[in-house]
């Protein structure tokens, strides 16, 4: 038997260190080639670290949340044969005998979206303290954010895998569940300590950096989207079965593309260290997407060359990849302007934070029906606010207002979106 040492790989793009986000194995586990051992977090994305060998885990090189240098020792695996650890190297950690259990099989990085049936109230599962329940990285992160110990959750997925639905069911029990006893009015004195690591740490750092470095200002305008919604419904009825359903987002992307022809200063990235503004001819629209690990911004590249349905398909593909943790670094970088929407939860007004080094972000609030006055008559129209933010260091207030007014004109007269 020998020892195979796996070091933190060079992920590219000049990255010298990464954050260890989550382990998918523990000491004593049997692993197979290509099984995901750990997830690490770069400045842009979560990256899987697979095993190049079959063997048994004998030592882990770090703890979740730890920042590790590229080339540092990540994990040691006992393998058949000589391994790659030289005799002069430090002796490997002693092997811990595994508990009798089925041999570990490769676990998918992200759990598939399979609806699990709702079951009766859960009873905390009696697992050993060091027993690692089956769960995807997204579920583990969700449980960490909620302060739930996964070993206490009954999994309803294959082989007892814990799903998001299981966390919700466990949380819904509350402290007054029959399994735990007590009253719904009982005092609580518990306190959770949730480490800010992985994607959540990166989001916090980027938000703090954006608000510290950019001179934010926001501009809000209401838009009558009645005609736009009528067009969207008509196109879906006519072409939805063959081309796919259209949401509001591809129309907004198209409006941004058209408006940016007259306002190219919005489609830019500002290098504040070099004091250089990089205006882009290509429109690479970042679409802010909520995932289980936090806010991600996959990029619809060359939106200027896409049809409505092409944009819709790409937005859907990227959103799914981001939510499932499958978006690549290239898909999460390079945007020139960002679109953010809270959908039905969009509220009346929001103040989006810039996605540095971009200089503009367009925020969409929810559509509501309300009475408005048109030509002296009170009529019911579908209204929506755009709440957008800009970097005042390089974008003048009048230019920002005119840009939003251009978007308003395009969206209120949707035929103009397609007039070149």
N, C-alpha and C positions, 0 to 999 in steps of 0.2 A: 504494500500500500504506500501511496505517496501523498503529498500535499500540493494542491493547485491553488495558487494565490491569484485572485482577481483584483486588479487595481482600478482605480477610478479612471475611466477612459477619457481621452481627449475628444470632447464633443464638438470641437470646431469653433469658428468665429472668434478665435483668440480668448476663449473662456479659460481662466486659470483656476477657478474654484466653483464648486456647486454646493447646493444645500441638499443633504440627505433628507428626503421627505418621508418615506415610509419603507419598512422592510416587509417583504412578502414571505420571508422564511425566518426560521429561528435555529439556534444551535441544536443539532440532532436531526434536523429534517433531511430526508432524502430528496435530491433534486435531479432533474434530467436536463439534457442539453436543450437550450432555447427557453427554458422556464424563466420567467421574470423573477429576479431576486430582489430588486429594489427599484424605487422611483427616486430620481433626483431632480431638483428644480434648478433651472438656469434662469437668467434674467428674462427669458421669453417664453419658456414652455417646460412642461413636465416630460422627462425622458426616462424610458424603461432601460434597465440594465439586465440583460439576459445572461444565463449561465452558458459558457462554452463547453461544459463538461457534464458528465454524470457523476454523482458522488453524494457525500454526506457533509452537511455544514458542520464545521468544527469551531469557527470563530467569526464574529462580526466586527467590522472595523470602526463602527461609529453608532451614534444614537440619532433618531429622528430629530431634525432641527439643527444638527451639527453641520457646519460649513467645512467641506473637505477639499483639499487641493487635488487637482488633476494629477494622477500618478501615485497618489497615496493608496495604501492598502484598504480595500473595501471589504473583502470576505475571503475566508480560507475554506476550501472544500477538500475532504479526503477522497482520493480517487484510486482506482486500480492502476498499478504501474508506478512509475517514478514521480509523476507530477512535474511541476515546474519550479518548486522551491529548492534552492541550493542547500547543501548540507550545512554550510556555514551560517545560514540564515537563522533567525531566532526560532526556537522550537514552537511548533503549532500548539494552540490551546488543546487541552485534553478533550477527547470525544465524549459527548454525553450520550448515553444509550437512549434511543428513542422509545417512546411508549408504543405498545402494540397497537398498530393502526394501519389502515390501508396505505400503500406506498403513495407518496405525494405525486400528483400529476400536474402538468403545466396549468397554471391558473390564468384565465384571461385577464388582461390589464383592466378592462372596464366591463362591468356587468351589462349584459344585453337587456334591452328594455322589454322584459317579459312580464306581463301583468300577473301578479300573484293573487290568489283568492284570499279574501279577507277571512280571517279565522277567529276563533273564540279568543277572549282575553288571554294574553300570554302569562305564563308562570316563569319567573326567572330560572334560567337553565343552570344546572349544577355542573359547571365545567371546572376543571382544575385551574389554579391561578395562572399557570404558565401555558395553558392550552390555547392555541391560536385558532379561533373560529374562522371558517371560510367566509370571505367577504372581499369585494372589489376595493381598490384604492379610494374610489369616490364614496363608497359606503363607509369606509373607515374614517375618512375625513369628515363626513357628515356626522358620524357618531361622536368624533372628537369635539366638533363644534357644539354638539348638543350636550356634551358631558355624560354620554352613555357608555358604560363598559360593555363592549361587544360580547364578552363571555357570558353576560347575563341575558342576552337576547336570543329568543328561539328563532332559528332560521327556517323560512318556508321554501327556500330555493332548492335546487338539486344538491343532494348530499348534505343538506342542512345549511346551505349557503345563506348568509344574512343579506336581505334585500332592503332597499329604502323603505318599502312598505312595512317591513318588520320593525324598523326604527320608529316609524310613525305609530304603529300599533303599540309598541312598548311605551312610547312617550304618552300616548293617549290614556294609558292606565293611570298615570299620575300617582302621587303618594297615597291616594285613597283607594287604590284598587283592592279587590278581595284578597289578592295574593299578599299584599303588604299591610292590609288592615288600616284602621284609622278613619278619620272623618275628612270630608272635603274642606272643612273649615279649620283643620288642625294647623297649628303653628309650624312653620318650617324654619330651620336654622342651618340648612346646608349652604355651602358655598362652592362654586366651581372655579377651578383654575385651568384655563384653556390656553396652552402655548400657542403663540402666533408664529407658525412655521409654514414652510412650503409656499403654495400659491397665495395664501392669505398674507404672509409676510411680504411677498413681492408686491401685491396689490397695495398694501399699506405704504410701502416705501415709494411706489410710483405716485400714489395720490399725494403723499406729503411733498415729494419733489415737485410735482406739478403745481401745487398751490404756493410753494415757496419761490419757485423760479419764474413762473409766468405771472403777468399782470392780468388776471382774469376780469372780464366784464361780460355780463349776460344781457341778452336782448330777447324780449318775448313779443310775439305777434300772434293774433288769432286768425284762423283761416277757415273759410267756408268750403268744406270738402263734400258738399252734397253732390255736385256733378261728378266729382272724382269717384265717389262711392257708387254712384249709379253706373259709371263706366266700368268699374271693377267688377260689380255684380254681373253686368251684361257680358263682359269678356269671360267670366268664369262659367256662366250658363252656356255660352256658345262654344268655348274652347277648353273648359276645365277638364273634361274627360280625356281629351287627347293631348293637351299640352301641360296640364297641371294647374292647380289653383293659384291664383294671385292674391297675395296679401297686400297691405298698403306699402310695405317696404320697397319693393322694386319700383313703384311709382316715385317714391321719395328719392331713390338712388338716381332715377332718370332725371328728375327735376334738378338735383344737385349737379349732374353732368352738364345739363343745358345752361344752368345759371353760372357755372364756373367758367364758361366761355367768355363771359363779360366781367367776371371777378376772379381772375387767375390768382390774385394775391391770397385767396382763401385756401387754395389747393397747394399748400406749401408746408415746408418743415424749416424751423428756425434753429440754426446752430448758434446758440447764444455765446458759446466760448469763442468761436471763430468770428462771431458777428456777421454771419452770412445767412441770407434767406435763400432756400432752394425751392424754386417754383417748379412744379411738375406738370408736364403736358399730359401725361397719363393720369387718370383718376383712379386711384386705388382706395376704395371706400372701406374703412374699418367698420364692422357692424358689431357693436357691443352686445355680448351674449352672456347670460347668466348660466353658470354651470355649478355642479356640486362643490367644486373647489374654489369658486369665486368668479369674479367678472373676467371674461376673456374677450379679446377683440380680433376675431378672424377677419381676413382681408379679401374683399371681392376685387380682384385685380382687373385692370382695364375695363372698368365699368362703362367707359365711353364707347366701347365696341360691343356692348351686350344689348340684346333685346330685353323686353320685359320678362319673358319667360326664361331666358337664359340667366338673367339676374336673379329671378325667383329661385331657380333650381340651384344656383351657386350659393345663395344665401342659406337655403335649406340644408345643403350638403355641409357647408362650413359650420352651421349652428349645431348640427348633429355631431360632427367631429369634435367640436369644442366641448359640448356637453358630455360626450363619452370619453374625453381625455385623449382623443386620437388625432387632434390637430397638430400638424408638424410645425417646426419653428418657422419655416418659410410662410406657412399659412397664417401665422400670428404676428408677422412683422412686415414693415414696408408700407403701411397705410399713409396716405397723404391728407386725408380728412376723415372724420369719424361720424357715424350716425348712431344715435342711441335712442332706444325706445323702451318704455316700461309697459307697453301694450295696454291692456285693460286697466292696469294699475297706474297709468300714467299721470293721474292727478291733474291739477289745473296748471301749475307752474313748477318747474324744476330748475336747478342751476348746475348743469353738467360740468364736470371737471375735464379740462383739456387732456388729450392723450398725447403728451409730449413725445417728440418735438413738434407736433402739428400745431397749427395756429387757430384752428376752428373745429368746433364740434356742434352738430345739429341735433337737438333733442326733441323728441316727439311725445306729446301728451295725449291723453285719451280723447276719443271722439264722443261728443255728447250732443244730444238734440236739445235745442233751446230756442225760444222766440227771439227773432231779430227783426229790425225794421228795414224793409227794402222798398224804396220809392213810396214812402209814407204808409206802407202796409205792414202789419205784424204777421210774420210767417215763421213757421218752424223749419229750421235748417240744421244740418249736421256741422258742428263747429269743432275745431281742434286748434290747440295752441302749439306753436313751435317755440321751445325754450332753448336758446342756443348760446354758446359761450365762445369768446375769442381772446386771443393774446393781444392785449392793448399795446404791447411794446412794438408790434409790427403791423397791427390792423387798426385803422382809424374807426371811430364809432360810426361816422357817416357811411363808410364803405360797408361795415357790417350790417347796418340797417338797410341799406340799398340791396345788399345780397339777399337778406331775408325777404324783403319786399318782392324781389325777383322770384324767389321760390313761391311766395304767396300767389303771384300772378299766374305762374305756371300751373300750380295745383288747383286754383280756382277755375281756370280755363284749360282743362286737361288736354284738349286737342292740340294746344300749343307745345305740348311735350314732344310731339312727333312732327313738328314743322321745322325743317332745316333751312 
